Amino acid sequence: MDPAALAECLKTTSCVVTQVTSGLIIGMLLFLVAAGLTLIFGVLKVVNFTHGSFYMLGAYLALSVYKISGSFTLAVVCAGAGVALFGLVFERLFMSRVYGSNVLMQLLVCYAFILILDDAVKLIWGAEFRSMGMPAAFQRPPILLAGGVVPAFYLFLIAIALAIGAILWLVITRTRIGKIVRAAAHNPTMTSALGINTGLIYAAVFAAGGLLAGLAGALAAPVRSMAPGMGVSILIESFIVTVIGGMGSIGGALAGSLLIGLIRSFGSIGFPLFTEGIMFLFMAMVLVIKPSGLFGKDV
């Protein structure tokens, strides 16, 4: 541990800017994954343990499309759409059959697909580490902000993640579709009695969760290395985020993601060997003070 180094960093504007930017990058990627995870739980009341694998699949799909087309925009769009389609098929053929059953059964189905997707990645893309590299559009000098160095891609990623989050919030809170989704989450029996196909709503929500995870994987591809099993670590962090923010809360997912991102960024300076411990300690403190999470509803 080196708290003195952290104290020195906090005294320097350039260090603070650099670490805050790094924390925002971590937080925004976590938000996209955690938002999909909490959306699925909020509506379907199912904890999708394969969500990290959706993130991995999005990264590898983006890599393949980028190598073929050379367009990062097309790679992100295709990765998001591809994972959304996979999520839809996965929900209809498998997850829909274990709704309302024992949680252990849901866990076994999800865990089976974690192993299946990891092996599928090895067969298709190989077991070695892969890297997309920075797209040509972002291969430019970094931006200097208050003495700190901020790569252009970081600003792009933060802006895109915030835009996606805003669109998601508007759809859920301001549109008829959002009202139907919230009704299905609150009382699926009454919603079905009103003539609304709740099965279709569930499938669409699961696909939307897959879309968010796929977009996160694609956006992370230029700055993260890829390997089979890469979804496990972000899945764990996403669960921490959803617990801190409150299961089912999109706003909580954003707040929790930003907090965890900043903890990881600044913790890597002052407590490099205990960064993950700090995250879990923070989660435990939140649960002790407010068991439902920062934005969760107490029952």
C-alpha positions as CSV (number, residue, x, y, z in Angstrom):
1,M,0.0,0.0,0.0
2,D,1.2,3.5,-0.8
3,P,-1.3,6.1,0.5
4,A,1.4,8.8,0.1
5,A,1.4,8.3,-3.7
6,L,-2.4,8.8,-3.7
7,A,-2.0,11.9,-1.6
8,E,0.6,13.3,-4.1
9,C,-1.7,12.5,-7.0
10,L,-4.6,14.4,-5.4
11,K,-2.4,17.4,-5.1
12,T,-1.6,17.4,-8.8
13,T,-4.2,18.6,-11.3
14,S,-2.7,16.6,-14.1
15,C,-2.8,13.3,-12.1
16,V,-6.4,13.9,-10.9
17,V,-7.6,14.6,-14.5
18,T,-5.8,11.5,-15.9
19,Q,-7.2,9.3,-13.1
20,V,-10.7,10.7,-13.3
21,T,-10.7,10.1,-17.0
22,S,-9.5,6.5,-16.5
23,G,-12.2,6.0,-13.9
24,L,-14.9,7.3,-16.2
25,I,-13.8,4.9,-18.9
26,I,-14.0,2.0,-16.5
27,G,-17.3,3.3,-15.2
28,M,-18.9,3.8,-18.5
29,L,-18.1,0.3,-19.8
30,L,-19.3,-1.1,-16.5
31,F,-22.5,0.9,-16.8
32,L,-23.4,-0.5,-20.2
33,V,-23.0,-4.0,-19.0
34,A,-24.6,-3.4,-15.6
35,A,-27.5,-1.5,-17.2
36,G,-28.4,-4.6,-19.3
37,L,-28.0,-6.9,-16.3
38,T,-30.2,-4.8,-14.1
39,L,-32.8,-4.3,-16.8
40,I,-33.2,-8.0,-17.3
41,F,-33.4,-8.5,-13.5
42,G,-35.8,-5.7,-13.0
43,V,-38.3,-7.0,-15.6
44,L,-37.7,-10.8,-15.6
45,K,-36.5,-11.2,-12.0
46,V,-33.7,-13.4,-13.5
47,V,-30.0,-12.9,-12.7
48,N,-28.4,-13.5,-16.1
49,F,-25.1,-15.0,-15.3
50,T,-24.2,-15.3,-19.0
51,H,-24.2,-11.5,-19.3
52,G,-20.4,-11.3,-19.1
53,S,-20.2,-13.8,-22.0
54,F,-22.4,-11.5,-24.0
55,Y,-19.8,-8.8,-23.4
56,M,-17.1,-11.1,-24.6
57,L,-19.1,-12.1,-27.7
58,G,-19.6,-8.4,-28.5
59,A,-15.9,-7.8,-28.4
60,Y,-15.0,-10.7,-30.7
61,L,-17.8,-9.9,-33.2
62,A,-16.5,-6.3,-33.3
63,L,-13.0,-7.6,-34.0
64,S,-14.1,-9.8,-36.9
65,V,-16.3,-7.1,-38.5
66,Y,-13.5,-4.5,-38.1
67,K,-10.9,-6.7,-39.7
68,I,-13.2,-7.3,-42.7
69,S,-14.7,-3.8,-43.2
70,G,-12.1,-1.5,-41.6
71,S,-15.1,0.5,-40.1
72,F,-15.2,0.8,-36.3
73,T,-18.8,2.2,-36.5
74,L,-20.0,-0.8,-38.5
75,A,-18.2,-3.1,-36.1
76,V,-19.9,-1.6,-33.1
77,V,-23.4,-1.7,-34.7
78,C,-22.9,-5.3,-35.9
79,A,-21.6,-6.5,-32.6
80,G,-24.5,-4.9,-30.7
81,A,-27.1,-6.3,-33.1
82,G,-25.4,-9.8,-33.2
83,V,-25.4,-10.1,-29.4
84,A,-29.0,-8.8,-29.2
85,L,-30.1,-11.5,-31.7
86,F,-28.1,-14.2,-29.7
87,G,-29.7,-13.0,-26.5
88,L,-33.2,-13.2,-28.1
89,V,-32.6,-16.8,-29.2
90,F,-31.0,-17.8,-25.9
91,E,-34.0,-16.4,-24.0
92,R,-36.7,-18.0,-26.2
93,L,-35.1,-21.4,-26.4
94,F,-33.6,-21.8,-22.9
95,M,-34.2,-19.1,-20.3
96,S,-37.9,-18.9,-21.0
97,R,-38.2,-22.5,-19.9
98,V,-36.8,-21.9,-16.4
99,Y,-38.7,-18.7,-15.4
100,G,-40.3,-19.2,-12.0
101,S,-38.2,-22.3,-11.3
102,N,-35.6,-22.9,-8.7
103,V,-32.8,-20.3,-8.9
104,L,-30.3,-23.1,-9.0
105,M,-31.8,-24.3,-12.3
106,Q,-31.4,-20.8,-13.8
107,L,-27.9,-20.7,-12.6
108,L,-27.0,-24.1,-14.1
109,V,-28.5,-23.0,-17.5
110,C,-26.5,-19.8,-17.5
111,Y,-23.3,-21.4,-16.3
112,A,-23.6,-24.1,-19.0
113,F,-23.6,-21.3,-21.6
114,I,-20.7,-19.6,-20.1
115,L,-18.6,-22.7,-20.7
116,I,-20.2,-23.2,-24.1
117,L,-19.4,-19.7,-25.3
118,D,-15.9,-19.8,-23.9
119,D,-15.2,-22.9,-25.9
120,A,-16.9,-21.5,-29.0
121,V,-14.6,-18.5,-28.8
122,K,-11.6,-20.8,-28.6
123,L,-12.8,-22.7,-31.7
124,I,-13.6,-19.7,-33.8
125,W,-11.0,-17.1,-32.7
126,G,-8.4,-19.2,-30.9
127,A,-7.3,-19.3,-27.3
128,E,-4.6,-16.7,-27.5
129,F,-5.0,-13.1,-26.6
130,R,-6.3,-10.9,-29.4
131,S,-6.3,-7.1,-29.8
132,M,-8.2,-4.8,-32.2
133,G,-5.9,-1.8,-31.9
134,M,-7.0,1.8,-32.0
135,P,-9.2,2.6,-35.0
136,A,-7.6,5.0,-37.5
137,A,-10.1,7.8,-36.8
138,F,-8.8,8.0,-33.2
139,Q,-5.1,7.7,-33.9
140,R,-4.4,11.4,-33.1
141,P,-2.5,13.3,-30.4
142,P,-4.2,13.2,-27.0
143,I,-6.1,16.2,-25.6
144,L,-4.4,18.1,-22.9
145,L,-6.8,19.1,-20.1
146,A,-5.6,21.0,-17.0
147,G,-2.2,19.3,-17.5
148,G,-3.7,15.8,-17.8
149,V,-3.6,13.6,-20.9
150,V,-6.9,12.5,-22.3
151,P,-7.0,10.3,-25.4
152,A,-9.6,11.2,-28.0
153,F,-11.1,7.8,-27.9
154,Y,-11.8,8.1,-24.2
155,L,-13.9,11.2,-24.7
156,F,-15.7,9.4,-27.6
157,L,-16.4,6.4,-25.4
158,I,-17.7,8.5,-22.5
159,A,-20.0,10.5,-24.8
160,I,-21.4,7.4,-26.5
161,A,-22.0,5.6,-23.2
162,L,-23.8,8.7,-21.7
163,A,-25.9,9.0,-24.9
164,I,-26.9,5.3,-24.7
165,G,-27.8,5.7,-21.1
166,A,-29.9,8.8,-21.8
167,I,-31.8,7.0,-24.6
168,L,-32.4,4.0,-22.3
169,W,-33.8,6.3,-19.6
170,L,-36.0,8.2,-22.0
171,V,-37.4,4.9,-23.5
172,I,-38.2,3.4,-20.1
173,T,-39.6,6.6,-18.5
174,R,-41.1,8.6,-21.3
175,T,-42.5,6.2,-23.9
176,R,-45.5,3.8,-24.1
177,I,-43.1,0.9,-24.6
178,G,-41.4,1.9,-21.4
179,K,-44.7,2.0,-19.6
180,I,-45.6,-1.5,-20.8
181,V,-42.2,-2.8,-19.7
182,R,-42.6,-1.3,-16.3
183,A,-46.1,-2.7,-16.0
184,A,-44.8,-6.2,-17.0
185,A,-42.1,-5.9,-14.3
186,H,-44.5,-4.8,-11.6
187,N,-47.5,-7.1,-12.4
188,P,-47.1,-9.5,-15.3
189,T,-50.4,-11.3,-14.6
190,M,-52.4,-8.1,-14.9
191,T,-50.4,-7.0,-17.9
192,S,-51.1,-10.2,-19.7
193,A,-54.8,-10.0,-18.7
194,L,-54.9,-6.6,-20.6
195,G,-54.0,-8.4,-23.8
196,I,-50.3,-7.6,-23.8
197,N,-48.0,-10.4,-24.8
198,T,-45.6,-10.6,-21.8
199,G,-43.5,-13.3,-23.5
200,L,-42.7,-10.9,-26.3
201,I,-41.9,-8.2,-23.7
202,Y,-39.5,-10.6,-21.9
203,A,-37.8,-11.5,-25.1
204,A,-37.4,-7.9,-26.1
205,V,-36.0,-6.9,-22.7
206,F,-33.5,-9.8,-22.8
207,A,-32.4,-8.8,-26.3
208,A,-32.0,-5.2,-25.2
209,G,-29.8,-6.4,-22.3
210,G,-27.7,-8.4,-24.8
211,L,-27.5,-5.3,-27.1
212,L,-26.1,-3.2,-24.2
213,A,-23.5,-5.9,-23.3
214,G,-22.5,-6.3,-26.9
215,L,-22.1,-2.6,-27.4
216,A,-19.9,-2.5,-24.3
217,G,-17.7,-5.3,-25.6
218,A,-17.4,-3.6,-29.0
219,L,-16.5,-0.2,-27.5
220,A,-14.0,-1.8,-25.1
221,A,-12.2,-3.8,-27.9
222,P,-9.8,-1.0,-28.9
223,V,-8.6,-0.5,-25.3
224,R,-8.9,-4.0,-23.8
225,S,-7.2,-7.3,-24.8
226,M,-9.5,-10.2,-25.7
227,A,-9.3,-13.8,-24.5
228,P,-11.8,-16.6,-23.8
229,G,-13.3,-16.1,-20.3
230,M,-12.8,-12.3,-20.4
231,G,-16.5,-11.9,-19.4
232,V,-16.1,-13.3,-15.9
233,S,-14.3,-10.3,-14.4
234,I,-16.7,-7.7,-15.8
235,L,-19.6,-9.9,-14.7
236,I,-18.4,-9.8,-11.1
237,E,-17.9,-6.1,-11.2
238,S,-21.3,-5.6,-12.8
239,F,-22.9,-7.5,-9.9
240,I,-21.1,-5.3,-7.5
241,V,-22.4,-2.2,-9.4
242,T,-26.0,-3.5,-9.4
243,V,-25.9,-4.3,-5.7
244,I,-24.5,-0.9,-4.9
245,G,-26.9,1.0,-7.1
246,G,-29.9,-1.2,-6.4
247,M,-31.1,-4.2,-8.4
248,G,-33.4,-3.0,-11.2
249,S,-32.4,0.7,-11.1
250,I,-30.8,2.1,-14.2
251,G,-29.8,5.3,-12.4
252,G,-28.3,3.2,-9.6
253,A,-26.3,1.3,-12.3
254,L,-24.9,4.6,-13.5
255,A,-24.0,5.8,-10.0
256,G,-22.6,2.5,-8.9
257,S,-20.5,2.2,-12.1
258,L,-19.0,5.7,-11.7
259,L,-18.1,5.0,-8.1
260,I,-16.5,1.6,-8.9
261,G,-14.6,3.2,-11.8
262,L,-13.2,5.9,-9.6
263,I,-12.3,3.5,-6.8
264,R,-10.4,1.3,-9.3
265,S,-8.6,4.2,-10.9
266,F,-7.5,6.0,-7.7
267,G,-7.2,2.7,-5.7
268,S,-4.6,1.5,-8.2
269,I,-2.3,4.3,-7.1
270,G,-2.7,4.2,-3.3
271,F,-3.7,0.5,-2.8
272,P,-2.6,-1.4,-5.9
273,L,-2.7,-4.8,-4.1
274,F,-6.1,-4.1,-2.5
275,T,-8.1,-2.4,-5.2
276,E,-10.7,-5.2,-5.5
277,G,-10.8,-5.5,-1.8
278,I,-11.8,-1.8,-1.6
279,M,-14.6,-2.4,-4.1
280,F,-16.0,-5.3,-2.0
281,L,-15.6,-3.3,1.2
282,F,-17.5,-0.4,-0.3
283,M,-20.3,-2.8,-1.4
284,A,-20.5,-4.3,2.1
285,M,-20.7,-0.8,3.6
286,V,-23.6,0.1,1.3
287,L,-25.4,-3.1,2.1
288,V,-25.0,-2.5,5.8
289,I,-26.3,1.1,5.6
290,K,-29.0,0.5,2.9
291,P,-29.5,-3.2,2.0
292,S,-31.6,-2.4,-1.1
293,G,-28.8,-0.3,-2.6
294,L,-28.3,3.4,-3.1
295,F,-31.3,3.7,-5.6
296,G,-33.1,0.5,-4.7
297,K,-36.6,0.5,-3.2
298,D,-36.8,-0.8,0.4
299,V,-39.4,-3.5,0.8
